Amino acid sequence: MAAGRRVSLVLSDGNGDVLGALPSFTVDDPWWPEVGPVVSAARERFGAEVVVLRMLRVASDGDNGGDVTYLAELVGEPSDLPLGPAPRVDEGEEPLRAAWARPGGVADTIAWADDALAGIGRPRVGPAEQIKTWNLSSVLRLPTAAGDVWCKSVPPFLTHEGAIIELVGADEPTLVPPLLASDPLARTVLLGDVPGEDDWDAPAERLLLMVDHLVRLQAGWSDRVDMLLGAGLPDWRAEPLRRLVEALVARTDVRAQLTDGELRALDALVGSLRTRFDALDACGIPETLVHGDFHPGNWRSDGRSLVLLDWGDAGVGHPMLDMSSFDQYVPEDIGPRIREAWIEAWRAVRPGSNPARADIVIAPIAALRRAAIYQGFLDRIELSERRYHEADVRDWLRAALDLAADEEQ
Protein backbone atom coordinates (compact mmCIF):
# COMPACT_ATOMS: atom_id res chain seq x y z
CA MET A 1 0.00 0.00 0.00
CA ALA A 2 1.04 3.59 -0.54
CA ALA A 3 2.00 5.57 2.51
CA GLY A 4 -0.80 7.33 4.36
CA ARG A 5 -4.58 6.90 4.48
CA ARG A 6 -7.56 9.02 3.58
CA VAL A 7 -9.71 9.57 6.66
CA SER A 8 -13.40 10.34 7.03
CA LEU A 9 -14.60 11.24 10.53
CA VAL A 10 -18.22 10.77 11.51
CA LEU A 11 -18.83 12.80 14.67
CA SER A 12 -21.18 11.91 17.50
CA ASP A 13 -21.98 13.61 20.78
CA GLY A 14 -21.55 12.10 24.23
CA ASN A 15 -24.89 10.31 23.93
CA GLY A 16 -23.92 8.60 20.70
CA ASP A 17 -26.14 10.78 18.49
CA VAL A 18 -24.54 11.42 15.11
CA LEU A 19 -23.84 15.10 14.40
CA GLY A 20 -22.46 14.85 10.86
CA ALA A 21 -19.20 14.18 9.05
CA LEU A 22 -16.11 16.33 8.65
CA PRO A 23 -14.58 16.74 5.18
CA SER A 24 -12.17 13.89 4.49
CA PHE A 25 -8.44 14.44 4.88
CA THR A 26 -5.17 12.54 4.54
CA VAL A 27 -2.68 11.53 7.21
CA ASP A 28 0.80 10.16 6.54
CA ASP A 29 0.61 7.19 8.90
CA PRO A 30 -1.12 4.28 7.07
CA TRP A 31 -1.84 2.05 10.09
CA TRP A 32 -5.53 1.97 10.95
CA PRO A 33 -5.27 1.63 14.75
CA GLU A 34 -2.84 4.57 15.05
CA VAL A 35 -5.29 7.39 15.71
CA GLY A 36 -2.92 10.01 17.12
CA PRO A 37 -2.39 11.57 13.67
CA VAL A 38 -6.16 11.53 13.06
CA VAL A 39 -6.90 13.39 16.31
CA SER A 40 -4.15 15.93 15.57
CA ALA A 41 -5.38 16.54 12.03
CA ALA A 42 -8.98 17.11 13.19
CA ARG A 43 -7.73 19.69 15.68
CA GLU A 44 -5.37 21.46 13.26
CA ARG A 45 -7.66 21.50 10.23
CA PHE A 46 -11.06 22.07 11.81
CA GLY A 47 -10.48 23.09 15.43
CA ALA A 48 -12.33 19.94 16.48
CA GLU A 49 -11.33 18.09 19.65
CA VAL A 50 -12.27 14.48 19.12
CA VAL A 51 -11.82 11.03 20.60
CA VAL A 52 -11.76 8.30 17.96
CA LEU A 53 -14.10 5.51 19.02
CA ARG A 54 -13.75 2.83 16.36
CA MET A 55 -13.38 2.07 12.68
CA LEU A 56 -16.68 1.93 10.80
CA ARG A 57 -15.50 0.83 7.38
CA VAL A 58 -12.39 0.67 5.21
CA ALA A 59 -11.68 0.41 1.50
CA SER A 60 -8.15 -0.91 1.01
CA ASP A 61 -6.45 -3.72 -0.85
CA GLY A 62 -4.19 -4.45 2.11
CA ASP A 63 -4.02 -4.28 5.89
CA ASN A 64 -3.22 -0.56 5.99
CA GLY A 65 -3.78 2.65 4.03
CA GLY A 66 -6.75 3.22 1.76
CA ASP A 67 -9.95 5.05 2.69
CA VAL A 68 -10.90 4.68 6.34
CA THR A 69 -14.05 5.91 8.07
CA TYR A 70 -13.99 6.28 11.85
CA LEU A 71 -16.64 7.20 14.37
CA ALA A 72 -15.35 9.89 16.72
CA GLU A 73 -16.84 11.54 19.79
CA LEU A 74 -16.77 15.33 19.69
CA VAL A 75 -15.47 16.95 22.84
CA GLY A 76 -17.36 20.21 23.28
CA GLU A 77 -19.93 21.86 21.04
CA PRO A 78 -20.09 21.52 17.22
CA SER A 79 -20.18 25.28 16.59
CA ASP A 80 -18.58 26.44 13.30
CA LEU A 81 -17.52 22.93 12.27
CA PRO A 82 -17.94 22.21 8.53
CA LEU A 83 -20.18 19.21 9.10
CA GLY A 84 -21.80 17.47 6.16
CA PRO A 85 -24.13 14.50 5.85
CA ALA A 86 -22.95 11.37 7.58
CA PRO A 87 -23.50 7.75 6.63
CA ARG A 88 -25.91 5.83 8.80
CA VAL A 89 -24.32 4.54 11.99
CA ASP A 90 -26.00 1.69 13.83
CA GLU A 91 -25.66 2.56 17.49
CA GLY A 92 -27.76 -0.35 18.74
CA GLU A 93 -26.50 -2.42 21.63
CA GLU A 94 -23.43 -4.39 20.60
CA PRO A 95 -22.28 -6.78 23.34
CA LEU A 96 -18.85 -7.29 21.76
CA ARG A 97 -18.06 -3.57 21.56
CA ALA A 98 -15.05 -2.49 23.61
CA ALA A 99 -15.68 -0.04 26.44
CA TRP A 100 -13.37 2.54 24.84
CA ALA A 101 -15.28 2.28 21.54
CA ARG A 102 -18.43 3.69 23.17
CA PRO A 103 -19.14 7.39 23.84
CA GLY A 104 -17.69 8.35 27.21
CA GLY A 105 -15.55 5.21 27.41
CA VAL A 106 -12.19 6.95 27.05
CA ALA A 107 -13.26 9.67 29.52
CA ASP A 108 -14.05 6.93 32.05
CA THR A 109 -10.61 5.42 31.50
CA ILE A 110 -8.93 8.78 32.01
CA ALA A 111 -10.89 9.28 35.24
CA TRP A 112 -9.68 5.89 36.49
CA ALA A 113 -6.11 6.73 35.49
CA ASP A 114 -6.26 10.11 37.23
CA ASP A 115 -7.34 8.43 40.47
CA ALA A 116 -4.56 5.87 40.16
CA LEU A 117 -1.94 8.53 39.39
CA ALA A 118 -3.06 10.61 42.36
CA GLY A 119 -2.73 7.53 44.52
CA ILE A 120 0.94 7.13 43.63
CA GLY A 121 1.72 10.84 43.81
CA ARG A 122 2.08 11.41 40.06
CA PRO A 123 -0.91 13.54 39.01
CA ARG A 124 -1.45 14.29 35.37
CA VAL A 125 -0.15 17.75 34.36
CA GLY A 126 -1.58 18.08 30.84
CA PRO A 127 -4.18 16.73 28.42
CA ALA A 128 -4.40 13.00 27.81
CA GLU A 129 -3.28 12.12 24.27
CA GLN A 130 -5.04 9.35 22.37
CA ILE A 131 -2.45 7.20 20.60
CA LYS A 132 -4.13 4.00 19.47
CA THR A 133 -7.54 2.39 19.35
CA TRP A 134 -8.75 -0.88 17.87
CA ASN A 135 -10.36 -4.10 18.98
CA LEU A 136 -7.36 -5.30 21.00
CA SER A 137 -6.39 -2.17 22.90
CA SER A 138 -6.76 1.50 23.66
CA VAL A 139 -3.54 3.38 24.37
CA LEU A 140 -3.33 6.87 25.89
CA ARG A 141 -0.30 8.95 26.81
CA LEU A 142 -0.65 10.85 30.08
CA PRO A 143 1.88 13.57 30.93
CA THR A 144 3.10 13.81 34.53
CA ALA A 145 5.83 15.91 36.12
CA ALA A 146 7.95 12.76 36.41
CA GLY A 147 7.52 11.81 32.75
CA ASP A 148 4.91 10.28 30.50
CA VAL A 149 2.69 7.45 31.65
CA TRP A 150 1.08 5.01 29.23
CA CYS A 151 -2.51 3.96 29.89
CA LYS A 152 -3.44 0.72 28.14
CA SER A 153 -6.92 -0.83 28.17
CA VAL A 154 -7.67 -4.26 26.74
CA PRO A 155 -10.68 -6.54 26.13
CA PRO A 156 -11.68 -9.18 28.70
CA PHE A 157 -9.60 -11.95 27.10
CA LEU A 158 -6.32 -10.01 27.51
CA THR A 159 -6.66 -8.78 31.09
CA HIS A 160 -3.72 -10.78 32.44
CA GLU A 161 -1.13 -8.29 31.13
CA GLY A 162 -0.73 -6.48 34.45
CA ALA A 163 -0.38 -9.76 36.34
CA ILE A 164 2.34 -11.18 34.09
CA ILE A 165 4.30 -7.92 34.02
CA GLU A 166 4.23 -7.94 37.81
CA LEU A 167 5.39 -11.57 37.99
CA VAL A 168 8.19 -11.18 35.46
CA GLY A 169 9.19 -7.83 36.92
CA ALA A 170 9.70 -9.38 40.34
CA ASP A 171 12.54 -11.45 38.85
CA GLU A 172 13.66 -9.24 35.97
CA PRO A 173 12.66 -5.63 36.72
CA THR A 174 14.68 -4.19 33.84
CA LEU A 175 13.15 -6.56 31.28
CA VAL A 176 9.56 -5.25 31.51
CA PRO A 177 8.04 -1.75 31.56
CA PRO A 178 7.44 -0.25 35.03
CA LEU A 179 3.97 -1.27 36.22
CA LEU A 180 2.50 1.72 38.07
CA ALA A 181 -1.09 0.54 38.50
CA SER A 182 -3.29 -2.29 37.32
CA ASP A 183 -7.01 -3.00 37.62
CA PRO A 184 -8.34 -6.22 36.05
CA LEU A 185 -11.91 -4.99 36.50
CA ALA A 186 -11.14 -1.80 34.58
CA ARG A 187 -9.03 -3.94 32.21
CA THR A 188 -6.43 -1.20 32.30
CA VAL A 189 -2.79 -0.80 33.29
CA LEU A 190 -0.59 2.23 33.79
CA LEU A 191 2.97 1.78 32.62
CA GLY A 192 5.96 4.05 33.10
CA ASP A 193 7.67 5.39 30.02
CA VAL A 194 10.53 3.35 28.56
CA PRO A 195 13.27 5.38 26.85
CA GLY A 196 14.31 4.64 23.30
CA GLU A 197 12.58 3.39 20.17
CA ASP A 198 10.67 0.28 19.19
CA ASP A 199 13.46 -1.93 17.87
CA TRP A 200 12.07 -3.01 14.49
CA ASP A 201 15.43 -2.50 12.80
CA ALA A 202 17.60 -3.99 15.52
CA PRO A 203 21.09 -5.02 14.38
CA ALA A 204 22.09 -8.67 14.55
CA GLU A 205 23.87 -8.37 17.88
CA ARG A 206 20.78 -6.92 19.54
CA LEU A 207 18.55 -9.60 17.98
CA LEU A 208 20.85 -12.19 19.53
CA LEU A 209 20.54 -10.46 22.89
CA MET A 210 16.73 -10.54 22.61
CA VAL A 211 16.85 -14.29 22.08
CA ASP A 212 19.22 -14.76 25.00
CA HIS A 213 16.99 -12.72 27.32
CA LEU A 214 13.88 -14.67 26.34
CA VAL A 215 15.42 -18.13 26.67
CA ARG A 216 16.88 -17.28 30.06
CA LEU A 217 13.52 -15.95 31.20
CA GLN A 218 11.61 -18.97 29.95
CA ALA A 219 14.04 -21.43 31.50
CA GLY A 220 13.58 -19.67 34.84
CA TRP A 221 9.79 -20.06 34.70
CA SER A 222 9.65 -23.70 33.64
CA ASP A 223 9.12 -24.92 37.21
CA ARG A 224 6.46 -22.27 38.03
CA VAL A 225 3.81 -23.01 35.44
CA ASP A 226 1.05 -23.20 38.06
CA MET A 227 1.84 -19.62 39.08
CA LEU A 228 1.49 -18.47 35.47
CA LEU A 229 -1.82 -20.25 35.00
CA GLY A 230 -3.02 -18.83 38.31
CA ALA A 231 -2.32 -15.34 36.94
CA GLY A 232 -4.86 -16.00 34.19
CA LEU A 233 -2.54 -16.83 31.29
CA PRO A 234 -4.11 -19.06 28.61
CA ASP A 235 -3.03 -22.70 28.49
CA TRP A 236 -1.30 -23.72 25.24
CA ARG A 237 0.33 -26.85 26.58
CA ALA A 238 0.11 -29.95 24.40
CA GLU A 239 -3.36 -31.24 25.22
CA PRO A 240 -5.20 -27.90 25.56
CA LEU A 241 -3.59 -26.63 22.36
CA ARG A 242 -4.45 -29.82 20.46
CA ARG A 243 -8.09 -29.50 21.52
CA LEU A 244 -8.12 -25.82 20.55
CA VAL A 245 -6.80 -26.62 17.07
CA GLU A 246 -9.19 -29.54 16.60
CA ALA A 247 -12.15 -27.30 17.46
CA LEU A 248 -10.92 -24.64 15.03
CA VAL A 249 -10.49 -27.04 12.12
CA ALA A 250 -13.93 -28.59 12.73
CA ARG A 251 -15.69 -25.25 12.17
CA THR A 252 -17.72 -24.96 8.98
CA ASP A 253 -16.85 -21.26 8.54
CA VAL A 254 -13.14 -22.04 8.80
CA ARG A 255 -13.25 -25.01 6.43
CA ALA A 256 -15.10 -22.92 3.86
CA GLN A 257 -11.98 -20.77 3.44
CA LEU A 258 -9.82 -23.65 2.15
CA THR A 259 -9.76 -25.85 -0.94
CA ASP A 260 -10.61 -29.55 -0.82
CA GLY A 261 -6.95 -30.43 -1.19
CA GLU A 262 -5.97 -28.08 1.62
CA LEU A 263 -8.65 -29.57 3.87
CA ARG A 264 -7.39 -33.10 3.29
CA ALA A 265 -3.86 -32.03 4.17
CA LEU A 266 -5.07 -30.05 7.18
CA ASP A 267 -7.10 -32.96 8.54
CA ALA A 268 -4.06 -35.19 8.20
CA LEU A 269 -1.88 -32.65 9.99
CA VAL A 270 -4.35 -32.25 12.85
CA GLY A 271 -4.72 -36.03 13.07
CA SER A 272 -0.96 -36.28 13.60
CA LEU A 273 -0.83 -33.77 16.45
CA ARG A 274 -0.69 -36.34 19.28
CA THR A 275 2.33 -37.96 17.64
CA ARG A 276 3.88 -34.57 16.91
CA PHE A 277 3.45 -33.39 20.51
CA ASP A 278 5.00 -36.66 21.75
CA ALA A 279 7.98 -36.02 19.49
CA LEU A 280 8.20 -32.46 20.79
CA ASP A 281 8.12 -33.66 24.39
CA ALA A 282 10.94 -36.10 23.63
CA CYS A 283 13.14 -33.12 22.72
CA GLY A 284 13.45 -32.36 26.43
CA ILE A 285 12.46 -28.69 26.50
CA PRO A 286 9.85 -27.93 29.19
CA GLU A 287 6.61 -26.03 28.73
CA THR A 288 6.82 -22.61 30.32
CA LEU A 289 6.08 -18.92 29.72
CA VAL A 290 5.36 -17.93 26.11
CA HIS A 291 5.37 -14.21 25.27
CA GLY A 292 2.97 -14.85 22.41
CA ASP A 293 3.87 -11.86 20.24
CA PHE A 294 7.63 -12.00 20.36
CA HIS A 295 9.14 -9.85 17.62
CA PRO A 296 11.77 -7.07 17.49
CA GLY A 297 9.12 -4.32 17.39
CA ASN A 298 7.93 -5.33 20.85
CA TRP A 299 11.37 -4.62 22.25
CA ARG A 300 12.28 -1.04 23.11
CA SER A 301 15.90 0.05 23.18
CA ASP A 302 17.86 3.23 23.74
CA GLY A 303 21.09 1.54 22.68
CA ARG A 304 21.92 0.55 26.24
CA SER A 305 18.86 -1.19 27.65
CA LEU A 306 16.31 -3.64 26.22
CA VAL A 307 12.73 -3.79 27.51
CA LEU A 308 10.13 -6.30 26.30
CA LEU A 309 6.67 -4.76 25.81
CA ASP A 310 3.12 -5.91 25.04
CA TRP A 311 2.53 -8.88 27.34
CA GLY A 312 -1.20 -9.20 26.66
CA ASP A 313 -0.71 -12.18 24.32
CA ALA A 314 1.34 -14.20 26.82
CA GLY A 315 0.44 -17.78 27.69
CA VAL A 316 1.83 -21.11 28.84
CA GLY A 317 3.16 -23.62 26.34
CA HIS A 318 6.26 -24.80 24.54
CA PRO A 319 8.77 -21.93 24.63
CA MET A 320 9.80 -22.32 21.00
CA LEU A 321 6.32 -21.22 19.94
CA ASP A 322 7.80 -17.74 20.16
CA MET A 323 10.16 -18.45 17.27
CA SER A 324 7.48 -18.22 14.58
CA SER A 325 6.61 -14.58 15.24
CA PHE A 326 10.26 -13.58 15.65
CA ASP A 327 11.26 -15.22 12.36
CA GLN A 328 8.83 -13.09 10.40
CA TYR A 329 10.77 -9.92 11.18
CA VAL A 330 14.36 -11.12 11.10
CA PRO A 331 16.22 -10.24 7.87
CA GLU A 332 16.73 -13.32 5.71
CA ASP A 333 20.50 -12.95 5.57
CA ILE A 334 20.88 -13.29 9.35
CA GLY A 335 17.89 -15.57 9.97
CA PRO A 336 19.97 -18.80 10.12
CA ARG A 337 22.37 -17.20 12.59
CA ILE A 338 19.51 -16.15 14.87
CA ARG A 339 17.87 -19.58 14.75
CA GLU A 340 21.15 -21.31 15.55
CA ALA A 341 21.66 -18.96 18.50
CA TRP A 342 18.16 -19.83 19.74
CA ILE A 343 18.97 -23.53 19.49
CA GLU A 344 22.34 -23.12 21.22
CA ALA A 345 20.76 -21.07 24.01
CA TRP A 346 18.38 -23.93 24.82
CA ARG A 347 21.17 -26.49 24.65
CA ALA A 348 23.03 -24.42 27.21
CA VAL A 349 20.14 -24.12 29.70
CA ARG A 350 18.82 -27.68 29.12
CA PRO A 351 21.83 -29.95 28.61
CA GLY A 352 20.84 -33.11 26.78
CA SER A 353 17.86 -31.51 25.07
CA ASN A 354 17.37 -31.46 21.30
CA PRO A 355 16.19 -27.94 20.40
CA ALA A 356 17.19 -28.40 16.75
CA ARG A 357 14.64 -31.19 16.41
CA ALA A 358 12.09 -29.19 18.42
CA ASP A 359 12.55 -26.30 15.99
CA ILE A 360 11.45 -28.54 13.11
CA VAL A 361 8.62 -30.34 14.91
CA ILE A 362 7.01 -27.22 16.36
CA ALA A 363 6.93 -25.10 13.20
CA PRO A 364 3.47 -26.19 11.94
CA ILE A 365 2.14 -26.35 15.51
CA ALA A 366 3.11 -22.70 16.02
CA ALA A 367 1.28 -21.71 12.85
CA LEU A 368 -1.82 -23.65 13.93
CA ARG A 369 -1.74 -21.86 17.27
CA ARG A 370 -1.59 -18.50 15.52
CA ALA A 371 -4.64 -19.45 13.44
CA ALA A 372 -6.57 -20.41 16.59
CA ILE A 373 -5.59 -17.19 18.35
CA TYR A 374 -6.83 -15.06 15.46
CA GLN A 375 -10.10 -16.97 15.33
CA GLY A 376 -10.49 -16.21 19.02
CA PHE A 377 -10.11 -12.53 18.24
CA LEU A 378 -12.70 -12.69 15.47
CA ASP A 379 -15.18 -14.47 17.71
CA ARG A 380 -14.92 -11.80 20.40
CA ILE A 381 -14.93 -8.52 18.50
CA GLU A 382 -17.70 -6.64 16.72
CA LEU A 383 -18.26 -7.03 13.00
CA SER A 384 -16.82 -3.70 11.81
CA GLU A 385 -13.53 -4.41 13.59
CA ARG A 386 -12.98 -7.85 12.04
CA ARG A 387 -11.22 -6.39 9.01
CA TYR A 388 -8.06 -6.26 11.12
CA HIS A 389 -7.89 -10.07 11.35
CA GLU A 390 -10.24 -11.50 8.74
CA ALA A 391 -7.55 -13.13 6.55
CA ASP A 392 -5.29 -14.28 9.36
CA VAL A 393 -6.96 -17.60 10.17
CA ARG A 394 -6.84 -18.84 6.59
CA ASP A 395 -3.30 -17.54 6.05
CA TRP A 396 -1.90 -19.21 9.17
CA LEU A 397 -3.60 -22.52 8.38
CA ARG A 398 -1.99 -22.43 4.95
CA ALA A 399 1.34 -21.55 6.56
CA ALA A 400 1.00 -24.62 8.79
CA LEU A 401 0.44 -26.81 5.73
CA ASP A 402 3.47 -25.33 3.97
CA LEU A 403 5.66 -25.89 7.02
CA ALA A 404 4.50 -29.48 7.40
CA ALA A 405 5.18 -30.10 3.70
CA ASP A 406 8.67 -28.59 4.02
CA GLU A 407 9.38 -30.92 6.91
CA GLU A 408 8.57 -33.97 4.75
CA GLN A 409 10.95 -32.94 1.97
C-alpha positions in Angstrom: 0.0 0.0 0.0 1.0 3.6 -0.5 2.0 5.6 2.5 -0.8 7.3 4.4 -4.6 6.9 4.5 -7.6 9.0 3.6 -9.7 9.6 6.7 -13.4 10.3 7.0 -14.6 11.2 10.5 -18.2 10.8 11.5 -18.8 12.8 14.7 -21.2 11.9 17.5 -22.0 13.6 20.8 -21.5 12.1 24.2 -24.9 10.3 23.9 -23.9 8.6 20.7 -26.1 10.8 18.5 -24.5 11.4 15.1 -23.8 15.1 14.4 -22.5 14.8 10.9 -19.2 14.2 9.1 -16.1 16.3 8.7 -14.6 16.7 5.2 -12.2 13.9 4.5 -8.4 14.4 4.9 -5.2 12.5 4.5 -2.7 11.5 7.2 0.8 10.2 6.5 0.6 7.2 8.9 -1.1 4.3 7.1 -1.8 2.1 10.1 -5.5 2.0 11.0 -5.3 1.6 14.8 -2.8 4.6 15.0 -5.3 7.4 15.7 -2.9 10.0 17.1 -2.4 11.6 13.7 -6.2 11.5 13.1 -6.9 13.4 16.3 -4.1 15.9 15.6 -5.4 16.5 12.0 -9.0 17.1 13.2 -7.7 19.7 15.7 -5.4 21.5 13.3 -7.7 21.5 10.2 -11.1 22.1 11.8 -10.5 23.1 15.4 -12.3 19.9 16.5 -11.3 18.1 19.6 -12.3 14.5 19.1 -11.8 11.0 20.6 -11.8 8.3 18.0 -14.1 5.5 19.0 -13.8 2.8 16.4 -13.4 2.1 12.7 -16.7 1.9 10.8 -15.5 0.8 7.4 -12.4 0.7 5.2 -11.7 0.4 1.5 -8.2 -0.9 1.0 -6.5 -3.7 -0.8 -4.2 -4.4 2.1 -4.0 -4.3 5.9 -3.2 -0.6 6.0 -3.8 2.6 4.0 -6.7 3.2 1.8 -9.9 5.0 2.7 -10.9 4.7 6.3 -14.0 5.9 8.1 -14.0 6.3 11.9 -16.6 7.2 14.4 -15.4 9.9 16.7 -16.8 11.5 19.8 -16.8 15.3 19.7 -15.5 16.9 22.8 -17.4 20.2 23.3 -19.9 21.9 21.0 -20.1 21.5 17.2 -20.2 25.3 16.6 -18.6 26.4 13.3 -17.5 22.9 12.3 -17.9 22.2 8.5 -20.2 19.2 9.1 -21.8 17.5 6.2 -24.1 14.5 5.9 -23.0 11.4 7.6 -23.5 7.7 6.6 -25.9 5.8 8.8 -24.3 4.5 12.0 -26.0 1.7 13.8 -25.7 2.6 17.5 -27.8 -0.3 18.7 -26.5 -2.4 21.6 -23.4 -4.4 20.6 -22.3 -6.8 23.3 -18.9 -7.3 21.8 -18.1 -3.6 21.6 -15.1 -2.5 23.6 -15.7 0.0 26.4 -13.4 2.5 24.8 -15.3 2.3 21.5 -18.4 3.7 23.2 -19.1 7.4 23.8 -17.7 8.4 27.2 -15.6 5.2 27.4 -12.2 7.0 27.1 -13.3 9.7 29.5 -14.1 6.9 32.0 -10.6 5.4 31.5 -8.9 8.8 32.0 -10.9 9.3 35.2 -9.7 5.9 36.5 -6.1 6.7 35.5 -6.3 10.1 37.2 -7.3 8.4 40.5 -4.6 5.9 40.2 -1.9 8.5 39.4 -3.1 10.6 42.4 -2.7 7.5 44.5 0.9 7.1 43.6 1.7 10.8 43.8 2.1 11.4 40.1 -0.9 13.5 39.0 -1.5 14.3 35.4 -0.2 17.8 34.4 -1.6 18.1 30.8 -4.2 16.7 28.4 -4.4 13.0 27.8 -3.3 12.1 24.3 -5.0 9.3 22.4 -2.5 7.2 20.6 -4.1 4.0 19.5 -7.5 2.4 19.4 -8.8 -0.9 17.9 -10.4 -4.1 19.0 -7.4 -5.3 21.0 -6.4 -2.2 22.9 -6.8 1.5 23.7 -3.5 3.4 24.4 -3.3 6.9 25.9 -0.3 9.0 26.8 -0.7 10.8 30.1 1.9 13.6 30.9 3.1 13.8 34.5 5.8 15.9 36.1 7.9 12.8 36.4 7.5 11.8 32.7 4.9 10.3 30.5 2.7 7.4 31.7 1.1 5.0 29.2 -2.5 4.0 29.9 -3.4 0.7 28.1 -6.9 -0.8 28.2 -7.7 -4.3 26.7 -10.7 -6.5 26.1 -11.7 -9.2 28.7 -9.6 -12.0 27.1 -6.3 -10.0 27.5 -6.7 -8.8 31.1 -3.7 -10.8 32.4 -1.1 -8.3 31.1 -0.7 -6.5 34.5 -0.4 -9.8 36.3 2.3 -11.2 34.1 4.3 -7.9 34.0 4.2 -7.9 37.8 5.4 -11.6 38.0 8.2 -11.2 35.5 9.2 -7.8 36.9 9.7 -9.4 40.3 12.5 -11.5 38.8 13.7 -9.2 36.0 12.7 -5.6 36.7 14.7 -4.2 33.8 13.2 -6.6 31.3 9.6 -5.3 31.5 8.0 -1.8 31.6 7.4 -0.2 35.0 4.0 -1.3 36.2 2.5 1.7 38.1 -1.1 0.5 38.5 -3.3 -2.3 37.3 -7.0 -3.0 37.6 -8.3 -6.2 36.1 -11.9 -5.0 36.5 -11.1 -1.8 34.6 -9.0 -3.9 32.2 -6.4 -1.2 32.3 -2.8 -0.8 33.3 -0.6 2.2 33.8 3.0 1.8 32.6 6.0 4.0 33.1 7.7 5.4 30.0 10.5 3.3 28.6 13.3 5.4 26.8 14.3 4.6 23.3 12.6 3.4 20.2 10.7 0.3 19.2 13.5 -1.9 17.9 12.1 -3.0 14.5 15.4 -2.5 12.8 17.6 -4.0 15.5 21.1 -5.0 14.4 22.1 -8.7 14.6 23.9 -8.4 17.9 20.8 -6.9 19.5 18.6 -9.6 18.0 20.9 -12.2 19.5 20.5 -10.5 22.9 16.7 -10.5 22.6 16.9 -14.3 22.1 19.2 -14.8 25.0 17.0 -12.7 27.3 13.9 -14.7 26.3 15.4 -18.1 26.7 16.9 -17.3 30.1 13.5 -15.9 31.2 11.6 -19.0 29.9 14.0 -21.4 31.5 13.6 -19.7 34.8 9.8 -20.1 34.7 9.7 -23.7 33.6 9.1 -24.9 37.2 6.5 -22.3 38.0 3.8 -23.0 35.4 1.0 -23.2 38.1 1.8 -19.6 39.1 1.5 -18.5 35.5 -1.8 -20.3 35.0 -3.0 -18.8 38.3 -2.3 -15.3 36.9 -4.9 -16.0 34.2 -2.5 -16.8 31.3 -4.1 -19.1 28.6 -3.0 -22.7 28.5 -1.3 -23.7 25.2 0.3 -26.9 26.6 0.1 -29.9 24.4 -3.4 -31.2 25.2 -5.2 -27.9 25.6 -3.6 -26.6 22.4 -4.4 -29.8 20.5 -8.1 -29.5 21.5 -8.1 -25.8 20.6 -6.8 -26.6 17.1 -9.2 -29.5 16.6 -12.1 -27.3 17.5 -10.9 -24.6 15.0 -10.5 -27.0 12.1 -13.9 -28.6 12.7 -15.7 -25.3 12.2 -17.7 -25.0 9.0 -16.8 -21.3 8.5 -13.1 -22.0 8.8 -13.3 -25.0 6.4 -15.1 -22.9 3.9 -12.0 -20.8 3.4 -9.8 -23.6 2.2 -9.8 -25.8 -0.9 -10.6 -29.5 -0.8 -6.9 -30.4 -1.2 -6.0 -28.1 1.6 -8.7 -29.6 3.9 -7.4 -33.1 3.3 -3.9 -32.0 4.2 -5.1 -30.1 7.2 -7.1 -33.0 8.5 -4.1 -35.2 8.2 -1.9 -32.7 10.0 -4.4 -32.3 12.9 -4.7 -36.0 13.1 -1.0 -36.3 13.6 -0.8 -33.8 16.5 -0.7 -36.3 19.3 2.3 -38.0 17.6 3.9 -34.6 16.9 3.4 -33.4 20.5 5.0 -36.7 21.8 8.0 -36.0 19.5 8.2 -32.5 20.8 8.1 -33.7 24.4 10.9 -36.1 23.6 13.1 -33.1 22.7 13.4 -32.4 26.4 12.5 -28.7 26.5 9.8 -27.9 29.2 6.6 -26.0 28.7 6.8 -22.6 30.3 6.1 -18.9 29.7 5.4 -17.9 26.1 5.4 -14.2 25.3 3.0 -14.9 22.4 3.9 -11.9 20.2 7.6 -12.0 20.4 9.1 -9.8 17.6 11.8 -7.1 17.5 9.1 -4.3 17.4 7.9 -5.3 20.8 11.4 -4.6 22.3 12.3 -1.0 23.1 15.9 0.0 23.2 17.9 3.2 23.7 21.1 1.5 22.7 21.9 0.5 26.2 18.9 -1.2 27.7 16.3 -3.6 26.2 12.7 -3.8 27.5 10.1 -6.3 26.3 6.7 -4.8 25.8 3.1 -5.9 25.0 2.5 -8.9 27.3 -1.2 -9.2 26.7 -0.7 -12.2 24.3 1.3 -14.2 26.8 0.4 -17.8 27.7 1.8 -21.1 28.8 3.2 -23.6 26.3 6.3 -24.8 24.5 8.8 -21.9 24.6 9.8 -22.3 21.0 6.3 -21.2 19.9 7.8 -17.7 20.2 10.2 -18.4 17.3 7.5 -18.2 14.6 6.6 -14.6 15.2 10.3 -13.6 15.6 11.3 -15.2 12.4 8.8 -13.1 10.4 10.8 -9.9 11.2 14.4 -11.1 11.1 16.2 -10.2 7.9 16.7 -13.3 5.7 20.5 -12.9 5.6 20.9 -13.3 9.3 17.9 -15.6 10.0 20.0 -18.8 10.1 22.4 -17.2 12.6 19.5 -16.1 14.9 17.9 -19.6 14.7 21.1 -21.3 15.5 21.7 -19.0 18.5 18.2 -19.8 19.7 19.0 -23.5 19.5 22.3 -23.1 21.2 20.8 -21.1 24.0 18.4 -23.9 24.8 21.2 -26.5 24.6 23.0 -24.4 27.2 20.1 -24.1 29.7 18.8 -27.7 29.1 21.8 -30.0 28.6 20.8 -33.1 26.8 17.9 -31.5 25.1 17.4 -31.5 21.3 16.2 -27.9 20.4 17.2 -28.4 16.8 14.6 -31.2 16.4 12.1 -29.2 18.4 12.5 -26.3 16.0 11.4 -28.5 13.1 8.6 -30.3 14.9 7.0 -27.2 16.4 6.9 -25.1 13.2 3.5 -26.2 11.9 2.1 -26.3 15.5 3.1 -22.7 16.0 1.3 -21.7 12.8 -1.8 -23.7 13.9 -1.7 -21.9 17.3 -1.6 -18.5 15.5 -4.6 -19.4 13.4 -6.6 -20.4 16.6 -5.6 -17.2 18.3 -6.8 -15.1 15.5 -10.1 -17.0 15.3 -10.5 -16.2 19.0 -10.1 -12.5 18.2 -12.7 -12.7 15.5 -15.2 -14.5 17.7 -14.9 -11.8 20.4 -14.9 -8.5 18.5 -17.7 -6.6 16.7 -18.3 -7.0 13.0 -16.8 -3.7 11.8 -13.5 -4.4 13.6 -13.0 -7.8 12.0 -11.2 -6.4 9.0 -8.1 -6.3 11.1 -7.9 -10.1 11.4 -10.2 -11.5 8.7 -7.6 -13.1 6.5 -5.3 -14.3 9.4 -7.0 -17.6 10.2 -6.8 -18.8 6.6 -3.3 -17.5 6.0 -1.9 -19.2 9.2 -3.6 -22.5 8.4 -2.0 -22.4 4.9 1.3 -21.6 6.6 1.0 -24.6 8.8 0.4 -26.8 5.7 3.5 -25.3 4.0 5.7 -25.9 7.0 4.5 -29.5 7.4 5.2 -30.1 3.7 8.7 -28.6 4.0 9.4 -30.9 6.9 8.6 -34.0 4.7 11.0 -32.9 2.0 
